[in-house]
Amino acid sequence: MDGLNPAGFAPQRLARLARHLENYVVRGEVPGVAARLTRRGVTGFDFSAGLRDPEAGDPMRADTLVQIASMTKPIVAAAAMTLYEEGAFDLNTPIARFAPAFREVRVCAAEQAAEPGDEPALEALAGPITFRHLFTHTSGLGYGWGNDAFDRALRALQERMKAAGTPVTNETLLDALPALPFAFQPGTRWRYGLSIDVLGALLERITAQPLDVILRQRVFEPLGMNDTGFWVPIERHGRLAVVYGDYPPARSIRRLAEIQPPAERPVLLSGGGGLVSTLNDYARFATMLALGGAVDGARVLSPATVALFARNQMAAHLTMEGMTPEDPRHAGYGYSLGTRVLVDVAASGRAGNRGEFGWDGAFNTYFFVDPVEAMAAVLIVQRLPFGVFDLHNEFKILTYQALGAG
């Protein structure tokens, strides 16, 4: 079609996307932004604006190091699926095969009142917690953000471990979590939480390797993701983006220099949110998924395995919770392997294709993969709090309006 670049995007419409992203910098809502679109393995849009560090005056670039927080989860899910391909487990395998203490988990029998003194009524598991429940956040684990029995118990556990000087590691997670009152029976609800952290810990137990080695050998080295890891050595801090934001809330937007990744290998290799990456690296990962598991001859997963990411893996009647009750960001989506997945295009309110999947991170990073179009889209910013603006939805809309529209 005339008027399209080699990736199938209309340049004049990509200019609209570029202006929209740059305006976030001009208005002072983000110090810097970078984005990349690939389609059929061809880069169709490569953009950066603003600064990684306004005080230093250094520009945001494709090799700027950023904290990707929960965009760690899809990477850990992909690494886990390499073990699935080796026959280590399937989605219905009970996790107690590798961590027997999870056979004894007790579950809150009903919604608990939020009073700290409440003693929850507990019942035995109605069925085993499976790998599917971990991948889809339907295990009954949360993050301790609320005030039900699980959240209170998790916070108390964290306080006890801190007071005792007990380090939180993937192994201590596997040991301690089964003793907590899980929020609900596995598979009956969706709740964002420690499920992928537990998955990462199980990968360590299955392979007898630490998670950083697992990810390096199975994902980073094959894809050439040389800048992605759980820590940023001091000698690389000249490429590290500074986080800005209104955090805690009700304070003016400011430089959050205290929020930095560790400078050396941390004790906890968090499969749920510990990685630092770059636009270059994450676009390689997303493009691999868009192309059915391989990019530039480097295969990480089979096409049949990648196809599982494009299918809703939780019960069809379950819905995802937003950050607030009125949050519409998950409308039309189910949940797959560490990612949301589009199951109802009309309900989402935006253009797209059934089977599109992706996720985001606490610092407002975002990506999605459209297998129908063999398209990957990655957006990089470092801004708190999460969801402070509608940039993710706008980015998706402006991506699709430029696709095949010459």
C-alpha positions as a printed Julia matrix, in Angstrom:
406×3 Matrix{Float64}:
   0.0     0.0    0.0
   1.33    3.44  -0.9
   2.26    5.77   1.92
   3.33    3.12   4.42
   6.78    2.53   5.85
   8.36   -0.96   5.59
   6.62   -2.07   8.81
   3.2    -1.08   7.48
   2.65    2.16   9.43
   1.69    5.51   7.91
   4.5     8.03   8.62
   2.16   11.02   8.8
   0.08    9.19  11.41
   3.14    8.11  13.35
   3.97   11.83  13.54
   0.7    12.23  15.43
   1.86    9.59  17.92
   5.24   11.29  18.27
   3.64   14.67  18.97
   1.34   13.12  21.55
   4.23   11.5   23.42
   6.39   14.62  23.23
   3.58   16.72  24.66
   3.81   14.73  27.89
   7.37   16.01  28.18
   6.45   19.55  27.16
   3.71   19.69  29.81
   6.13   18.4   32.46
   4.16   15.26  33.18
   7.16   13.01  32.46
  10.83   14.0   32.26
  11.45   11.61  29.36
   9.69    9.06  27.19
  10.76    6.43  24.67
   8.74    4.04  22.51
   9.2     1.47  19.77
   6.8    -0.33  17.45
   7.81   -3.41  15.48
   5.74   -5.37  12.99
   6.79   -8.67  11.4
  10.19   -8.05  12.94
  10.66   -4.65  11.26
  10.96   -1.5   13.34
   8.23    0.92  12.3
   8.56    3.59  14.97
  11.52    4.46  17.17
  11.05    7.51  19.34
  12.51    9.25  22.37
  12.03   12.7   23.87
  12.99   14.5   27.04
  15.6    13.57  29.59
  16.55   10.52  31.61
  17.95   12.9   34.24
  16.83   16.53  34.05
  19.44   17.71  36.53
  22.27   16.21  34.48
  20.63   17.21  31.19
  21.1    13.71  29.77
  18.6    12.66  27.09
  16.25    9.7   27.29
  17.47    7.1   24.8
  16.73    3.57  23.72
  19.61    2.3   25.89
  18.53    4.21  29.0
  18.19    1.86  31.96
  14.73    1.9   33.55
  13.05    0.05  36.38
  10.36   -2.06  34.72
   8.75   -3.33  37.96
   5.85   -5.65  37.07
   6.9    -5.89  33.43
   9.3    -8.41  35.0
   6.36  -10.81  35.24
   5.98  -11.63  31.51
   9.72  -12.32  31.28
   9.54  -14.75  34.2
   6.45  -16.32  32.64
   8.32  -16.83  29.36
  11.27  -18.4   31.2
   8.82  -20.67  33.02
   7.33  -21.77  29.72
  10.76  -22.9   28.51
  10.58  -25.41  31.39
   7.03  -26.3   30.39
   8.44  -27.13  26.96
  10.93  -29.47  28.64
   8.09  -31.35  30.36
   8.69  -30.02  33.88
   5.0   -29.15  34.41
   1.81  -28.19  32.63
  -0.68  -25.51  33.61
  -2.74  -27.98  35.64
   0.22  -29.37  37.61
  -0.12  -28.78  41.38
   2.7   -26.58  42.66
   2.9   -28.86  45.71
   4.81  -31.3   43.48
   7.79  -28.99  44.0
   6.76  -27.23  47.24
   4.84  -29.75  49.4
   3.89  -27.21  52.08
   1.32  -25.75  49.65
  -0.78  -28.91  50.14
  -1.59  -27.67  53.65
  -2.7   -24.15  52.77
  -5.83  -22.96  54.58
  -8.22  -20.56  52.86
 -10.55  -17.87  54.18
 -14.02  -19.39  54.14
 -15.76  -16.12  53.26
 -15.09  -12.43  52.8
 -13.63  -11.2   56.08
 -14.43   -7.93  57.79
 -11.56   -5.49  57.75
 -11.15   -5.18  61.52
  -7.6    -6.01  62.66
  -8.85   -8.18  65.53
 -10.96  -10.46  63.36
 -10.03  -14.12  63.37
 -10.76  -15.52  59.9
 -12.77  -18.69  59.51
 -10.53  -21.05  57.54
 -11.17  -24.12  55.43
  -9.04  -26.64  53.57
  -8.22  -26.25  49.91
 -11.05  -27.42  47.68
  -8.47  -28.37  45.07
  -4.73  -27.97  44.54
  -3.05  -24.67  43.72
  -1.71  -25.15  40.19
   0.75  -23.42  37.92
  -2.25  -21.96  36.08
  -3.31  -20.21  39.29
   0.13  -18.64  39.65
   0.36  -17.5   36.02
  -3.13  -15.94  36.2
  -3.11  -14.41  39.71
  -5.96  -16.66  40.82
  -4.0   -18.45  43.57
  -5.41  -16.52  46.54
  -2.19  -14.58  47.11
  -2.17  -10.8   47.25
   0.42   -8.1   47.85
  -0.71   -7.0   51.31
  -2.2    -3.78  49.95
  -5.67   -4.27  51.45
  -6.98   -5.12  54.86
  -8.47   -8.6   54.65
  -7.09  -11.55  56.6
  -4.41  -12.42  54.03
  -3.17   -8.86  53.69
  -2.94   -8.39  57.45
  -1.16  -11.72  57.89
   1.33  -10.92  55.12
   2.19   -7.54  56.62
   2.62   -9.14  60.04
   4.91  -11.77  58.55
   7.01   -9.1   56.86
   7.29   -7.18  60.13
   8.34  -10.32  62.05
  10.98  -11.2   59.46
  12.33   -7.66  59.5
  12.48   -7.59  63.31
  14.25  -10.95  63.38
  16.7    -9.93  60.68
  15.48  -12.78  58.48
  16.19  -11.99  54.83
  13.35  -12.33  52.35
  14.47  -14.7   49.62
  12.65  -16.84  47.11
  13.24  -19.84  49.36
  11.86  -18.12  52.47
   8.78  -17.15  50.43
   8.12  -20.81  49.64
   8.59  -21.68  53.29
   6.5   -18.9   54.86
   3.58  -18.21  52.54
   1.76  -21.58  52.94
   1.18  -20.77  56.62
  -0.85  -17.64  55.8
  -4.65  -17.65  55.34
  -5.05  -17.43  51.55
  -7.71  -14.96  50.46
  -9.91  -17.37  48.47
 -10.09  -20.83  46.97
  -7.72  -21.17  43.99
  -9.27  -20.35  40.66
 -12.35  -18.61  42.08
 -11.18  -14.97  41.92
  -8.48  -12.77  40.4
  -6.17  -10.84  42.69
  -2.91   -9.19  41.79
  -0.16  -10.32  44.11
   2.79  -12.57  44.81
   1.82  -15.36  42.42
   4.6   -14.68  39.9
   7.11  -14.23  42.72
   6.17  -17.74  43.84
   6.49  -18.93  40.24
  10.02  -17.5   40.09
  10.86  -19.25  43.36
   9.56  -22.55  41.98
  11.75  -22.15  38.89
  14.73  -21.95  41.22
  13.66  -25.15  42.96
  12.97  -27.01  39.71
  16.29  -26.09  38.1
  18.49  -25.79  41.22
  19.64  -22.44  39.8
  19.06  -18.87  41.0
  16.5   -16.85  39.09
  19.03  -14.44  37.6
  20.9   -17.35  36.03
  17.67  -18.92  34.77
  16.59  -15.7   33.05
  20.04  -15.03  31.63
  20.44  -18.48  30.13
  16.89  -18.96  28.88
  15.87  -15.45  27.79
  18.5   -12.71  27.99
  21.47  -14.38  26.31
  19.48  -15.87  23.39
  17.87  -12.47  22.71
  20.95  -10.34  23.32
  19.29   -8.53  26.25
  22.62   -7.53  27.72
  21.32   -4.64  29.83
  18.5    -6.47  31.64
  19.01   -7.73  35.18
  18.17   -7.41  38.86
  20.76   -4.76  39.66
  22.64   -1.87  38.04
  26.37   -1.7   38.82
  27.65    1.76  39.69
  29.58    1.97  36.43
  26.28    1.84  34.52
  24.49    4.52  36.55
  25.33    7.05  33.86
  22.52    5.45  31.81
  19.98    5.03  34.63
  16.77    7.08  34.4
  15.72    9.02  37.47
  12.19    8.43  38.72
   9.96   11.5   39.07
   6.52   11.71  40.55
   3.91   12.81  43.01
   4.79   10.13  45.54
   3.64    9.8   48.22
   0.45   11.38  46.9
  -0.46   14.98  47.71
   3.11   16.17  47.28
   4.33   18.11  44.28
   6.04   16.22  41.47
   9.67   15.87  42.38
  12.86   13.94  41.77
  12.58   10.59  43.57
  16.3     9.84  43.68
  15.75    7.5   46.65
  13.91    5.02  44.41
  16.78    3.22  42.75
  17.58   -0.37  41.83
  20.31   -2.08  43.86
  23.89   -1.52  42.77
  24.83   -5.13  43.48
  23.1    -8.5   43.41
  20.1    -8.35  45.78
  19.16  -11.07  48.23
  15.63  -11.25  46.83
  15.47  -11.86  43.08
  11.87  -10.75  42.67
  10.13  -12.54  39.82
   7.2   -10.2   40.28
   8.96   -6.88  39.89
  12.73   -6.8   40.28
  14.16   -6.2   36.81
  15.82   -3.2   35.19
  15.86   -3.08  31.39
  16.01   -0.76  28.37
  13.75   -0.02  25.45
  16.22   -1.87  23.22
  16.11   -4.99  25.37
  12.4    -5.09  26.11
  11.53   -4.51  22.46
  13.63   -7.59  21.63
  11.63   -9.62  24.14
   8.25   -8.3   22.92
   9.2    -8.78  19.27
  10.18  -12.38  19.99
   6.67  -12.98  21.32
   5.08  -11.16  18.36
   6.99  -13.42  15.96
   5.94  -16.67  17.61
   8.9   -17.24  19.9
  11.97  -16.36  17.81
  13.68  -13.23  16.51
  16.7   -13.0   14.19
  17.15  -16.76  14.35
  17.18  -16.92  18.15
  14.32  -19.12  19.34
  13.16  -18.95  22.96
   9.71  -20.58  22.7
   7.77  -22.58  20.14
   4.88  -20.97  18.24
   2.45  -23.34  19.99
   3.69  -22.18  23.39
   3.49  -18.49  22.5
  -0.08  -19.11  21.31
  -0.97  -19.91  24.95
  -0.19  -16.27  25.86
  -2.94  -15.17  23.44
  -5.63  -17.24  25.21
  -7.52  -16.48  28.38
  -6.17  -18.96  30.93
  -8.53  -18.2   33.8
 -12.21  -19.06  34.13
 -14.27  -17.05  31.64
 -16.6   -15.64  34.3
 -13.77  -14.07  36.32
 -12.98  -10.39  35.95
  -9.81   -8.47  36.7
  -9.75   -5.84  39.4
  -8.51   -2.37  38.54
  -6.41   -0.18  40.77
  -9.69    1.44  41.83
 -13.3     0.2   41.44
 -13.96    2.59  38.56
 -10.71    1.76  36.72
 -11.68    0.7   33.18
  -8.24   -0.33  31.96
  -9.01   -4.07  32.06
 -12.41   -3.89  30.33
 -12.63   -6.63  27.7
  -9.56   -8.49  29.02
  -8.98  -11.84  30.61
  -5.66  -13.04  32.02
  -3.1   -15.34  30.51
   0.53  -16.2   31.34
   1.63  -13.24  33.42
  -0.18  -10.89  31.04
  -3.66   -9.54  30.39
  -5.2   -10.85  27.16
  -7.9    -9.24  25.04
 -11.0   -11.4   24.75
 -13.66   -8.8   23.81
 -12.47   -6.0   21.53
 -15.76   -4.09  21.71
 -15.83   -4.12  25.51
 -12.27   -2.75  25.66
 -13.34    0.47  23.96
 -10.23    0.55  21.74
  -9.06   -0.91  18.47
  -7.15   -4.18  18.65
  -7.4    -7.87  17.92
  -8.59  -10.73  20.07
  -5.54  -12.37  21.61
  -3.52   -9.17  22.09
  -1.58   -9.5   25.34
   0.76   -7.45  27.5
   1.3    -5.77  30.85
   2.66   -2.66  32.54
   4.81   -1.62  35.48
   4.54    0.58  38.56
   6.63    3.34  36.95
   4.11    3.51  34.06
   6.07    1.38  31.6
   3.79   -0.56  29.23
   3.88   -3.06  26.39
   1.52   -5.11  24.27
   1.84   -7.77  21.59
  -0.69   -8.33  18.8
  -0.12  -11.82  17.32
  -2.59  -11.19  14.48
  -0.48   -8.28  13.22
   2.84   -9.75  14.46
   3.21   -6.38  16.2
   4.97   -5.4   19.41
   4.66   -2.02  21.12
   6.79   -0.86  24.06
   6.51    2.4   26.0
   9.11    3.56  28.53
   8.7     6.28  31.17
   9.76    6.58  34.82
   6.9     8.31  36.61
   4.97    7.66  39.82
   2.26    6.97  40.82
   0.98    4.31  38.46
  -2.04    5.28  36.37
  -1.69    9.01  37.02
  -2.59    9.65  33.38
  -4.19    7.74  30.52
  -1.01    7.42  28.46
  -1.23    3.65  28.01
  -4.67    3.73  26.42
  -3.69    6.72  24.29
  -0.52    4.98  23.15
  -2.51    1.94  22.04
  -5.11    4.03  20.2
  -2.44    6.07  18.41
  -0.54    2.92  17.48
  -3.51    1.31  15.76
  -4.6     4.48  14.0
  -1.22    4.53  12.27
  -1.28    0.86  11.21
  -2.04    0.25   7.54
  -3.62    3.68   7.16
  -1.69    5.12   4.2
